[in-house]
Amino acid sequence: MIPVSSSFNSAAKATIRKPKAKIEICWTDPFLDSSILVESNSINRGARLFQIADLSSDVPVKWFHLDGICKLNGEFYLMPSTDNEARKTQVSWWGKNRSSAGGIFSPYEIITVSFSSRPVFSVFISGDSAYNEYPVDFNVYFYKDESFIYSLAVTENSDLHYSLSVADAELYDVTSMTLEITRWSAANRVVKISEFYSSIIREYDGDDIVSINILEEMELTNGSLPVGNISCNEIDLALINIDDQFFPGNTQSELHALVKRNRRIKVWFGFQFTNNAIEWVSMGTFWSGDWDTPEMSTVATTTGRDRMELLRKKDFSSSVIYTDKNLYELAEIICESARLTMPDLIYWIDDALKEYVVPMAWFPKKNYMETIRGLVEACLGFAYMDRYDVLIIGKSRRIIDFEYNEVDIVEQNSERDIHEVHSNVDIFEL
């Protein structure tokens, strides 16, 4: 259940409605984005460098820091203590050195993002939106392997979110980018950068969208999933392509070489109110399949599936024989293993799985989706990706709010003994 306002419900039930839709597509390869390497010469102990390129620039709160201005007055919040907690919010890069009275850093604060060779068309640098702090003077350097190929110098910046196109520089073969910050917007503060990466992200709404069809395999009436108690949701998308921006043969389009499989698609539906305000509701995150962009057609189409499809394409295996582990611990082992190749994965495991202890368990080589399927079958549970791209693994149907708190529970109907279930699941040996 997604929390919405009373105005949203009224607009949905109105005789005359104004439904809206928008999508966001990341045209860069998500596997490149997920496998990048981030290094810095200045790292605060609370920093989470992996978030510097997670395509999220909104810092929700002021994180507490011993910098002389933070007080225990409810205005500041303690940073997440683990990476798993941090993945549910945004911390990103915090430096360890304070700026001078004039905001100058000496030595300079430096961070480098390395990735597989790829084209770079733009630069995006975001400061800390909670503190409203940002870099004023900085340099960006581009490299191919160890060779310098281009630089960008910025002075007197006043934008919290700085972006600039570098398409004219024709940077088609870049393997790393370095951000060098020389002056900060506030005195005696550490650097706080929430995002630094070059990703091509485009938003489409209104007349850009021909149609959106979403299939969600959740069945709310009986607390079960129709396909083996595990869900993989799907989207069919059609976009206007009158100007051939999605056509691979149009070399004048910056997307011509990027319309490929595995492009991340985020979808929102909403309603426009009488005051013209729009309330949006997330409908999920999907990854595209092949794109169909006929040369003589005005429409580009694709079918995408949620992250469960990505988990289906990656194998999990372990040579370890686990003894006296409960299903919660086994689920955590699987999820943490998946993060080795998918570090942006966020998961939520039902505490009820701790009730089921397996005397001896091992995992034959299978893809992650099938491995998770076997685990949830062992407790008559379920698994699916929610609309916020969080992997939910549980025993009973739980409807989760924005912070993944339990707000409603509907128990499964079956009361079969767990040992009977174990005998039918090949990943468990009793």
C-alpha positions in Angstrom: 0.0 0.0 0.0 1.4 3.4 -1.1 0.6 6.3 1.3 -1.1 9.1 -0.6 -2.9 12.3 0.5 -6.7 12.6 0.8 -6.6 15.0 -2.2 -5.1 12.2 -4.3 -7.8 9.8 -3.3 -10.5 12.4 -4.1 -8.9 13.1 -7.5 -8.8 9.4 -8.3 -12.5 9.0 -7.5 -13.7 12.3 -9.2 -16.0 12.2 -12.2 -13.6 14.4 -14.2 -10.1 13.3 -13.6 -6.7 14.5 -14.8 -4.3 11.5 -14.6 -0.7 12.1 -15.3 2.3 9.9 -16.0 6.1 10.5 -16.2 9.1 8.2 -16.7 12.8 8.7 -16.1 15.3 6.7 -18.2 19.0 6.3 -17.4 20.5 5.7 -20.8 23.9 4.7 -19.4 24.6 1.1 -18.7 23.5 0.2 -15.1 26.1 -2.5 -14.9 28.8 0.0 -15.5 27.2 2.3 -12.9 27.1 -0.5 -10.4 30.7 -1.6 -10.9 32.5 1.7 -10.7 35.4 2.4 -8.4 35.5 5.5 -6.2 38.6 6.8 -4.5 39.3 10.0 -2.5 42.2 11.6 -0.7 39.9 12.7 2.1 37.3 10.4 3.6 35.2 11.1 6.7 34.5 8.0 8.8 30.7 8.3 8.1 31.1 8.7 4.3 29.6 6.2 1.9 31.6 6.6 -1.3 29.5 4.1 -3.3 26.6 6.6 -3.2 28.6 9.2 -5.2 27.3 7.6 -8.4 23.9 6.2 -7.4 22.0 8.8 -9.4 20.5 10.2 -6.2 21.3 13.8 -5.2 18.7 14.5 -2.5 20.1 14.5 1.1 17.1 14.2 3.3 18.4 15.5 6.7 21.4 17.3 8.2 23.8 14.6 9.3 25.4 15.2 12.7 29.1 16.1 12.6 31.5 17.4 15.2 32.2 20.7 13.3 31.2 23.2 16.1 27.7 24.1 14.8 25.8 20.8 15.3 23.7 20.6 18.4 21.6 17.9 20.0 18.4 19.9 19.4 16.6 17.6 17.0 17.8 19.5 13.9 20.6 17.0 13.2 20.6 13.3 12.7 23.1 10.5 13.4 24.6 9.0 10.2 23.6 5.4 9.3 25.9 2.9 11.1 26.0 0.3 8.3 26.0 0.3 4.5 22.6 -1.5 4.4 21.1 1.3 6.5 22.8 3.9 4.3 21.3 2.5 1.1 17.9 3.6 2.3 19.0 7.3 2.5 21.7 9.5 1.1 25.1 10.3 2.7 27.7 10.0 -0.1 31.1 11.7 0.1 32.1 13.6 3.2 35.7 14.8 3.5 37.7 14.9 6.7 39.4 18.3 6.4 37.7 21.6 7.1 37.8 24.6 4.8 39.5 27.8 6.0 37.7 31.0 7.0 37.5 31.8 3.3 36.2 28.4 2.4 39.6 27.4 0.9 40.8 23.8 1.0 44.5 23.2 1.4 45.3 20.6 0.3 42.6 20.3 -2.2 39.7 17.8 -1.7 39.9 15.2 -4.5 37.6 12.3 -5.5 38.0 10.0 -8.6 35.4 7.8 -10.2 36.7 5.1 -12.5 34.6 2.9 -14.8 34.8 0.9 -18.0 35.5 2.9 -21.2 32.4 5.0 -22.2 31.4 8.3 -23.8 30.8 11.3 -21.5 28.3 14.0 -22.7 27.7 15.9 -19.5 29.0 16.6 -16.0 26.8 16.7 -12.9 28.0 17.7 -9.4 25.6 18.0 -6.5 26.4 19.5 -3.1 24.5 18.8 0.2 20.9 19.9 -0.2 20.2 19.6 3.6 23.0 22.0 4.5 22.7 24.0 1.2 26.5 23.7 0.8 28.3 23.2 -2.6 31.7 23.6 -4.3 32.4 27.2 -5.5 35.7 26.7 -7.3 36.6 23.3 -8.7 38.2 21.4 -11.6 37.1 18.3 -13.4 39.7 16.1 -15.2 38.9 13.4 -17.7 41.2 10.4 -18.4 41.5 7.5 -20.8 43.4 4.9 -18.8 46.3 6.9 -17.4 46.3 9.6 -20.1 44.8 13.0 -19.5 42.4 14.0 -22.3 40.3 17.0 -21.1 39.7 19.4 -18.2 37.0 21.7 -17.0 37.6 24.6 -14.7 34.7 26.3 -12.8 34.9 29.4 -10.6 32.4 31.3 -8.6 29.8 28.6 -8.9 26.5 29.4 -7.0 24.5 26.3 -8.0 23.7 23.6 -5.5 23.3 21.2 -8.4 25.8 22.0 -11.1 25.5 20.5 -14.6 27.2 21.2 -17.8 27.2 19.6 -21.3 30.7 18.6 -22.6 29.3 17.1 -25.8 31.4 19.5 -27.9 34.6 18.0 -26.4 33.8 14.7 -28.1 34.8 12.6 -25.1 33.9 9.2 -26.5 36.4 7.0 -24.6 36.7 8.0 -21.0 37.7 5.6 -18.1 37.8 8.0 -15.1 36.8 11.4 -13.9 38.4 13.4 -11.1 36.8 16.2 -9.1 39.2 18.6 -7.4 37.6 21.1 -5.0 39.6 24.2 -4.1 36.9 26.4 -2.5 33.7 25.6 -0.6 30.6 27.7 -0.1 30.9 27.7 3.7 33.8 28.4 6.1 35.2 25.8 8.5 33.1 23.0 6.9 34.0 19.6 5.4 33.2 18.9 1.8 29.8 17.2 1.2 29.2 15.9 -2.3 26.1 13.8 -2.9 26.6 13.1 -6.6 29.5 13.2 -9.0 29.1 11.2 -12.2 28.3 11.5 -15.8 25.0 9.8 -16.5 22.5 10.6 -19.3 19.2 10.7 -17.6 16.1 12.0 -19.5 12.6 12.5 -18.2 9.5 12.0 -20.4 5.9 13.0 -19.7 2.8 14.4 -21.4 2.9 14.0 -25.2 6.3 12.2 -25.0 4.5 9.1 -23.8 2.2 7.0 -26.1 1.3 4.3 -23.6 2.4 2.6 -20.4 1.2 -0.8 -19.3 2.4 -2.3 -16.0 1.8 -5.8 -14.8 2.2 -6.4 -11.1 2.0 -10.1 -10.0 0.8 -9.3 -6.5 -2.5 -10.9 -5.5 -3.8 -9.1 -2.4 -7.0 -11.2 -1.9 -5.4 -14.3 -0.5 -1.9 -13.3 0.6 0.0 -15.2 -2.0 1.8 -14.8 -5.2 0.5 -16.5 -8.3 3.9 -17.7 -9.7 5.7 -19.8 -7.1 5.5 -17.2 -4.4 8.0 -14.9 -6.2 7.2 -11.9 -8.3 8.8 -10.3 -11.4 6.8 -7.2 -12.5 6.8 -6.0 -16.1 6.2 -2.8 -18.1 5.3 -2.2 -21.7 6.4 1.3 -22.8 5.9 3.3 -26.0 7.5 6.7 -26.6 7.1 9.3 -29.3 10.0 9.2 -31.8 9.0 11.7 -34.4 12.4 13.3 -34.4 14.2 9.9 -34.5 16.1 10.6 -31.3 15.9 6.9 -30.4 16.9 5.7 -33.9 20.4 4.1 -33.9 21.1 5.5 -37.3 20.6 9.1 -36.3 24.1 10.1 -35.3 23.0 13.6 -34.5 21.2 12.3 -31.4 23.2 11.8 -28.3 21.2 8.6 -27.6 21.9 7.0 -31.0 24.5 4.6 -29.5 22.7 4.1 -26.1 19.3 2.7 -27.0 20.1 -0.8 -25.8 19.0 -3.4 -23.3 19.2 -2.9 -19.6 18.3 0.8 -19.4 16.9 1.7 -16.1 13.3 3.0 -16.2 11.5 4.6 -13.3 7.7 5.2 -13.6 5.3 7.5 -11.7 1.6 8.0 -12.0 -0.3 10.9 -10.5 -3.3 13.2 -10.6 -3.4 16.9 -11.2 -5.5 18.9 -8.6 -7.7 21.9 -9.2 -4.8 24.2 -8.1 -2.7 22.5 -10.9 -0.4 20.8 -8.4 0.4 17.2 -9.2 1.0 14.4 -6.6 3.1 11.6 -8.0 3.2 7.9 -6.9 6.1 5.6 -7.7 5.0 2.6 -9.8 8.4 0.8 -9.7 11.8 0.6 -11.3 12.4 -1.6 -14.4 15.2 -2.5 -16.8 14.4 -2.5 -20.5 14.7 -5.3 -22.9 15.5 -4.8 -26.6 14.1 -1.5 -28.1 12.0 -1.5 -31.3 12.7 1.7 -33.2 11.7 1.1 -36.9 13.1 3.7 -39.3 9.7 4.7 -40.7 7.8 4.6 -37.4 7.1 7.5 -35.0 7.1 5.3 -31.9 9.8 3.6 -30.0 8.8 0.6 -27.8 10.3 -1.7 -25.2 9.3 -4.2 -22.5 11.1 -4.1 -19.2 11.1 -6.1 -16.0 12.0 -5.2 -12.4 15.3 -6.1 -10.6 14.1 -9.7 -10.1 14.9 -10.3 -13.7 18.5 -9.1 -13.2 18.7 -11.5 -10.2 17.5 -14.3 -12.6 20.4 -13.6 -14.9 23.1 -13.9 -12.3 24.1 -17.2 -10.7 24.6 -17.8 -7.0 26.7 -20.7 -5.6 28.4 -21.5 -2.3 30.6 -24.3 -1.3 29.8 -23.7 2.4 27.5 -26.1 4.3 25.6 -24.0 6.8 24.6 -25.6 10.1 21.9 -24.4 12.5 21.1 -21.3 10.4 17.7 -19.7 10.4 16.0 -18.6 7.1 16.7 -15.0 8.0 20.4 -15.6 8.1 20.3 -17.6 4.9 18.4 -14.9 3.1 20.9 -12.3 4.3 23.8 -14.5 3.0 22.1 -14.6 -0.5 21.4 -10.9 -0.6 24.9 -9.9 0.5 26.3 -12.1 -2.1 24.1 -10.5 -4.8 25.6 -7.1 -3.7 29.0 -8.1 -4.9 27.8 -7.5 -8.5 24.8 -5.4 -7.7 26.0 -3.0 -4.9 22.9 -0.7 -5.1 20.6 -3.6 -4.0 18.4 -2.8 -1.0 16.6 -5.6 0.8 14.2 -6.1 3.6 13.8 -9.5 5.4 10.9 -10.4 7.6 12.0 -11.1 11.2 9.5 -14.0 11.1 12.1 -16.0 9.1 14.2 -16.2 12.2 11.6 -18.7 13.6 12.7 -21.4 11.0 16.0 -23.0 11.9 17.6 -25.3 9.3 20.0 -27.9 10.9 22.0 -28.2 7.7 21.7 -26.2 4.4 23.6 -25.8 1.2 23.0 -24.0 -2.1 23.6 -25.7 -5.4 24.5 -23.4 -8.3 21.3 -21.6 -9.4 20.4 -18.1 -10.3 19.6 -15.7 -7.5 15.9 -15.7 -8.3 15.5 -19.4 -8.1 17.6 -19.6 -5.0 15.4 -17.0 -3.3 12.3 -18.9 -4.5 13.6 -22.1 -2.8 14.1 -20.2 0.4 10.7 -18.6 0.6 9.0 -21.9 -0.3 10.6 -23.3 2.9 8.5 -20.9 5.0 5.5 -20.6 2.7 6.6 -17.0 2.2 7.0 -14.6 -0.7 9.6 -12.4 -2.4 9.2 -9.4 -4.7 10.6 -6.0 -5.6 8.5 -3.3 -4.2 7.7 0.0 -6.0 10.8 1.6 -4.5 13.2 -1.1 -5.9 13.6 -2.8 -2.5 13.7 -6.6 -2.4 11.1 -7.8 0.1 11.5 -11.3 1.5 8.9 -12.4 4.1 6.8 -15.2 5.6 3.5 -13.3 5.8 2.0 -10.6 3.6 3.2 -7.3 5.0 2.3 -3.9 3.5 5.2 -1.6 3.9 5.2 2.2 4.1 7.9 4.5 2.9 10.3 3.6 5.7 9.5 -0.1 5.5 7.6 -0.3 8.8 4.9 -2.9 9.3 1.5 -1.2 9.0 -0.7 -4.2 8.2 -0.3 -8.0 8.4 -2.3 -10.7 6.7 -1.1 -14.2 7.7 -0.7 -17.0 5.1 -3.6 -19.5 5.2 -1.5 -22.6 5.4 -0.2 -24.0 8.6 1.9 -26.9 7.1 4.8 -28.0 9.2 8.1 -26.5 8.1 9.8 -30.0 8.1 7.3 -31.1 5.4 8.2 -28.1 3.3 11.9 -28.8 3.7 11.6 -32.2 2.2 10.4 -30.6 -1.1 13.1 -27.9 -1.4 16.3 -29.1 -2.9 18.5 -26.4 -1.4 18.0 -27.8 2.0 19.4 -31.0 3.4 18.1 -32.1 6.8 
